[in-house]
Amino acid sequence: MKSWKVMRFGTPEEALIIQELAIPVPGEGQVAIKVQAASVALPDLLMIKGQHPLIKSTPFSPGIEVAGTVSAVGNGVQFAVGDRVMTTTAYATGWGGLAEYCLADATRALLAPSHMTDDEAAGFLVPYKNAQVALVQRAVLQRGETLLVLGATGTSGAAAIQLAKARDARVIAVSSSSAKLEFCRKMGADHVINYKTDDIIDRVKELTQGKGVDVIFDPVGGSLGNEALKAIARRGRLLPIGFACGSWVQLDPLDIAVRDYSVVGVFSAGLTPEELARTHAEIVTLAQAGRINTPVGKVFPFQDVPAALAELTSDDLMGRVIVEIS
């Protein structure tokens, strides 16, 4: 098989080469997958640069999330050869999805819904699982509450908009251009704010009659996250999801105490197999009901993986970046 391999940390252009490898053999509890499509996201870029906490050395194949067909099964696996699945991969042990075949823990895979294309299935699990854990399990977002979404056109932001609307919450999406704000509206946002031209605090106060927002979904961090935090309501919940800008939101214990809000940690990778199965079932049910669906952005062929990864830093990115393998 052909596989993109990171031989040394660096930019995608510096780090990645295509190698010919033997098709991997699944171990206990694993499946081997003939990959049809893989998604790429910021964590893939971080691991290639040597900045991912689970990847300490080279070589390895990046690619966290795929859709494809089971080609072989290890002992104790509920899948059969030929099953069409979507899953996160065994990227932490070097067998990521930017390859013609990959490995996955069978407990992290599930049958791909028939209505999803391979591209949609490849970009579904991670963002919707993360958003479901954050909004439903950790923040316990309620019907009628107001959610502020930063990085709203990114992988997790778009998922958060859709899942919040599926729970009948009110959504204010924050982004940086007219095209991106229109994308947010298509995802279901009730209101949009352009942080480059609007004052976030003034607009939130206007839209919430001075109350502020009940929940902040923040995959951006940095100065934007700190500015948005000023708009949180009393007894609101901050979800620090990530640091796309390069630094986490800065927290002040005195501010948390005096303004009476909570900071809620979110680590969806730590779910038990039972919790993971329940979360997967919840998001697939919503997808089958048409309440959520992967917004596919740009699609690249297998030979253009470095370009696909470079696209992740584009100011114009909206929706998921997909690599079609076969």
C-alpha positions as CSV (number, residue, x, y, z in Angstrom):
1,M,0.0,0.0,0.0
2,K,0.9,3.7,-0.3
3,S,1.1,5.8,2.8
4,W,2.1,9.3,3.6
5,K,4.7,9.2,6.3
6,V,6.3,11.9,8.5
7,M,10.0,11.2,8.6
8,R,11.0,14.3,10.5
9,F,8.9,17.1,12.1
10,G,8.4,20.2,10.1
11,T,5.9,21.8,7.7
12,P,3.8,19.4,5.6
13,E,6.0,20.1,2.6
14,E,9.2,19.3,4.6
15,A,7.9,16.4,6.7
16,L,5.8,14.2,4.4
17,I,6.8,11.6,1.8
18,I,4.9,8.8,0.2
19,Q,6.2,5.3,1.0
20,E,5.3,1.8,0.0
21,L,4.5,-0.3,3.0
22,A,3.0,-3.7,3.9
23,I,-0.8,-3.6,4.6
24,P,-1.1,-3.5,8.4
25,V,-2.4,-6.5,10.3
26,P,-4.9,-5.8,13.0
27,G,-4.1,-6.9,16.6
28,E,-6.5,-7.9,19.4
29,G,-9.5,-5.6,19.3
30,Q,-8.5,-3.8,16.1
31,V,-9.7,-3.6,12.6
32,A,-7.8,-2.9,9.4
33,I,-9.6,-0.4,7.0
34,K,-9.3,0.2,3.3
35,V,-9.5,3.9,3.4
36,Q,-11.9,5.7,1.1
37,A,-11.7,9.2,2.5
38,A,-9.8,10.9,5.4
39,S,-10.4,14.3,7.0
40,V,-7.6,16.5,8.1
41,A,-7.7,19.1,10.9
42,L,-5.5,21.2,13.2
43,P,-4.4,18.2,15.4
44,D,-2.9,16.6,12.2
45,L,-1.0,19.7,11.5
46,L,0.3,19.9,15.1
47,M,1.5,16.3,15.0
48,I,3.4,16.9,11.8
49,K,5.1,19.9,13.3
50,G,6.0,18.0,16.5
51,Q,3.5,19.9,18.7
52,H,1.0,17.1,19.4
53,P,1.1,15.7,23.0
54,L,0.6,12.1,21.8
55,I,3.2,12.1,19.1
56,K,6.8,12.3,20.4
57,S,8.8,10.7,17.6
58,T,8.9,9.9,13.9
59,P,8.1,8.1,11.6
60,F,4.3,7.8,11.6
61,S,1.3,8.2,9.4
62,P,-0.9,11.2,10.3
63,G,-4.7,11.2,9.8
64,I,-7.0,11.0,12.8
65,E,-10.4,10.3,11.1
66,V,-11.4,8.1,8.2
67,A,-14.3,6.4,6.4
68,G,-13.7,3.1,4.6
69,T,-14.3,-0.6,4.4
70,V,-13.1,-3.2,7.0
71,S,-10.4,-5.3,5.3
72,A,-9.4,-7.5,8.2
73,V,-10.3,-8.0,11.9
74,G,-8.5,-9.0,15.0
75,N,-9.8,-11.2,17.8
76,G,-12.7,-9.9,19.8
77,V,-14.1,-7.6,17.2
78,Q,-17.8,-7.1,16.3
79,F,-17.2,-6.0,12.7
80,A,-17.0,-8.2,9.6
81,V,-14.8,-7.8,6.5
82,G,-16.7,-5.6,4.1
83,D,-18.4,-3.4,6.7
84,R,-18.5,0.2,5.8
85,V,-17.3,2.2,8.8
86,M,-16.2,5.6,10.1
87,T,-13.7,5.8,12.9
88,T,-10.8,7.5,14.5
89,T,-7.5,5.7,13.7
90,A,-4.5,4.3,15.5
91,Y,-2.6,7.4,14.6
92,A,-0.9,7.5,18.1
93,T,0.9,4.2,17.2
94,G,1.8,5.3,13.7
95,W,-1.1,3.9,11.6
96,G,-3.0,7.1,10.7
97,G,-5.5,7.5,7.9
98,L,-3.5,9.3,5.3
99,A,-2.8,6.0,3.7
100,E,-4.5,3.4,1.5
101,Y,-5.0,1.2,4.6
102,C,-5.0,2.0,8.3
103,L,-5.7,0.5,11.7
104,A,-8.3,1.4,14.3
105,D,-9.5,0.4,17.7
106,A,-12.8,-1.4,17.1
107,T,-14.5,0.3,20.0
108,R,-13.9,3.7,18.3
109,A,-15.5,2.6,15.0
110,L,-19.1,2.4,14.0
111,L,-21.1,1.6,10.9
112,A,-21.3,4.6,8.6
113,P,-24.9,5.6,8.0
114,S,-26.1,4.8,4.5
115,H,-27.2,8.3,3.7
116,M,-23.7,9.7,4.3
117,T,-21.1,9.9,1.5
118,D,-17.6,8.7,2.3
119,D,-16.5,12.4,2.4
120,E,-19.2,13.2,5.0
121,A,-18.6,10.1,7.0
122,A,-14.8,10.8,7.1
123,G,-15.4,14.2,8.7
124,F,-18.3,13.4,11.1
125,L,-17.2,11.6,14.2
126,V,-14.5,13.8,15.8
127,P,-16.2,17.2,15.6
128,Y,-19.7,16.0,16.5
129,K,-18.5,13.8,19.3
130,N,-16.4,16.6,20.8
131,A,-19.3,19.1,20.5
132,Q,-21.8,16.6,22.0
133,V,-19.5,15.9,24.9
134,A,-18.9,19.7,25.4
135,L,-22.4,21.0,25.1
136,V,-24.6,18.1,26.3
137,Q,-22.5,16.2,28.8
138,R,-20.3,19.0,30.3
139,A,-22.1,22.3,29.9
140,V,-25.6,20.7,29.9
141,L,-26.9,23.3,27.4
142,Q,-30.6,23.8,27.9
143,R,-33.5,24.6,25.5
144,G,-33.7,28.4,25.2
145,E,-30.2,29.2,26.5
146,T,-27.8,31.2,24.4
147,L,-24.6,29.8,23.1
148,L,-21.7,31.9,21.8
149,V,-19.5,30.0,19.3
150,L,-16.0,31.2,18.4
151,G,-14.2,29.9,15.4
152,A,-17.7,29.1,14.1
153,T,-16.7,28.1,10.6
154,G,-14.1,25.6,11.8
155,T,-14.3,21.9,12.4
156,S,-15.7,22.0,15.9
157,G,-17.5,25.4,15.6
158,A,-19.8,24.3,12.8
159,A,-20.7,21.1,14.7
160,A,-21.4,23.1,17.9
161,I,-23.8,25.4,16.0
162,Q,-25.8,22.4,14.6
163,L,-25.9,20.5,17.8
164,A,-27.0,23.5,19.8
165,K,-29.9,24.1,17.4
166,A,-30.8,20.5,17.7
167,R,-31.2,21.2,21.4
168,D,-33.4,24.2,20.6
169,A,-30.8,26.6,22.0
170,R,-30.1,30.1,20.6
171,V,-26.8,30.5,18.8
172,I,-24.6,33.5,18.3
173,A,-21.7,32.7,15.9
174,V,-18.5,34.7,15.7
175,S,-16.3,34.8,12.6
176,S,-14.4,37.2,10.4
177,S,-16.0,37.8,7.0
178,S,-19.3,38.1,5.2
179,A,-18.8,34.8,3.5
180,K,-18.0,33.0,6.8
181,L,-21.0,34.7,8.6
182,E,-23.3,33.4,5.8
183,F,-21.9,29.9,6.3
184,C,-22.7,30.2,10.0
185,R,-26.3,31.1,9.1
186,K,-26.6,28.1,6.8
187,M,-25.4,26.0,9.8
188,G,-28.3,27.4,11.8
189,A,-26.9,30.3,13.7
190,D,-29.6,32.8,14.9
191,H,-27.2,35.7,15.0
192,V,-23.7,36.4,13.7
193,I,-20.9,38.8,14.8
194,N,-18.0,39.9,12.7
195,Y,-15.2,40.3,15.3
196,K,-13.2,42.4,12.9
197,T,-15.8,45.1,12.5
198,D,-18.2,44.6,15.5
199,D,-17.7,45.0,19.3
200,I,-18.4,41.5,20.6
201,I,-19.5,42.7,24.1
202,D,-21.8,45.4,22.7
203,R,-23.4,43.1,20.2
204,V,-23.9,40.3,22.8
205,K,-25.5,42.7,25.3
206,E,-27.8,44.0,22.5
207,L,-28.8,40.5,21.5
208,T,-29.3,39.2,25.1
209,Q,-30.9,42.4,26.5
210,G,-27.8,42.9,28.7
211,K,-27.8,39.4,30.3
212,G,-24.8,37.9,28.4
213,V,-24.5,34.4,27.0
214,D,-25.1,31.2,29.0
215,V,-22.4,29.1,27.3
216,I,-19.2,30.0,25.4
217,F,-17.7,27.4,23.0
218,D,-14.1,28.5,22.5
219,P,-11.8,26.5,20.2
220,V,-9.8,29.7,19.5
221,G,-8.5,31.1,22.8
222,G,-6.1,34.1,22.9
223,S,-7.3,37.6,22.7
224,L,-10.6,36.7,21.0
225,G,-11.4,34.2,23.8
226,N,-10.6,36.7,26.5
227,E,-12.7,39.4,24.8
228,A,-15.7,37.0,24.4
229,L,-15.4,35.9,28.1
230,K,-16.4,39.5,29.1
231,A,-19.8,38.7,27.6
232,I,-20.6,35.6,29.7
233,A,-23.7,35.7,31.9
234,R,-23.8,35.2,35.6
235,R,-23.7,31.4,36.2
236,G,-22.6,30.9,32.6
237,R,-20.2,28.2,31.5
238,L,-17.0,28.6,29.5
239,L,-15.9,25.6,27.4
240,P,-12.2,26.1,26.5
241,I,-12.0,23.7,23.6
242,G,-8.7,24.6,22.0
243,F,-6.2,27.2,21.1
244,A,-6.3,27.7,17.3
245,C,-4.8,31.2,17.7
246,G,-1.8,29.7,19.4
247,S,-2.6,30.3,23.1
248,W,-5.3,29.3,25.5
249,V,-7.8,31.8,26.9
250,Q,-6.3,33.4,30.1
251,L,-8.3,32.7,33.3
252,D,-8.4,34.9,36.4
253,P,-9.8,33.1,39.5
254,L,-10.9,36.3,41.0
255,D,-12.9,37.2,37.9
256,I,-14.4,33.7,37.9
257,A,-15.5,34.1,41.5
258,V,-16.8,37.7,41.3
259,R,-18.7,37.3,38.1
260,D,-20.0,33.8,39.2
261,Y,-19.3,31.7,36.1
262,S,-17.8,28.2,35.6
263,V,-14.9,27.0,33.5
264,V,-15.7,23.4,32.3
265,G,-13.0,21.1,31.0
266,V,-13.7,19.0,28.0
267,F,-11.7,15.9,27.1
268,S,-13.7,13.6,24.8
269,A,-10.7,11.3,24.2
270,G,-11.1,10.2,27.8
271,L,-14.5,8.6,27.4
272,T,-14.9,5.0,28.6
273,P,-16.0,2.5,25.9
274,E,-19.6,2.7,27.3
275,E,-19.6,6.5,27.3
276,L,-18.2,6.5,23.8
277,A,-20.8,4.1,22.4
278,R,-23.6,6.2,24.0
279,T,-22.2,9.4,22.5
280,H,-21.8,7.8,19.1
281,A,-25.4,6.6,19.2
282,E,-26.7,10.0,20.1
283,I,-25.0,11.9,17.3
284,V,-25.8,9.2,14.7
285,T,-29.5,9.4,15.7
286,L,-29.4,13.2,15.1
287,A,-27.6,12.7,11.8
288,Q,-30.2,10.1,10.6
289,A,-33.0,12.6,11.6
290,G,-31.4,15.2,9.4
291,R,-30.6,17.5,12.4
292,I,-26.8,17.5,11.8
293,N,-24.6,16.9,8.8
294,T,-20.9,17.2,8.0
295,P,-20.2,20.5,6.0
296,V,-17.7,19.3,3.5
297,G,-15.4,22.2,2.5
298,K,-12.5,21.5,0.1
299,V,-11.7,18.0,-1.2
300,F,-8.2,17.0,-2.3
301,P,-6.8,13.9,-4.1
302,F,-4.4,11.5,-2.2
303,Q,-1.3,12.9,-4.0
304,D,-2.1,16.4,-2.7
305,V,-2.0,15.7,1.0
306,P,0.5,18.5,1.8
307,A,-1.7,21.0,0.0
308,A,-4.7,19.7,2.0
309,L,-2.9,20.3,5.2
310,A,-1.8,23.7,4.1
311,E,-5.4,24.6,3.5
312,L,-6.0,24.3,7.3
313,T,-4.3,27.7,7.8
314,S,-6.3,29.5,5.0
315,D,-8.3,32.5,6.1
316,D,-11.1,31.3,3.7
317,L,-11.5,27.9,5.2
318,M,-15.1,26.8,5.8
319,G,-16.2,23.3,6.5
320,R,-14.1,20.1,6.6
321,V,-11.0,19.5,4.5
322,I,-11.2,16.0,3.0
323,V,-8.7,13.8,1.3
324,E,-10.1,11.1,-1.1
325,I,-7.8,8.1,-0.9
326,S,-9.2,5.7,-3.5
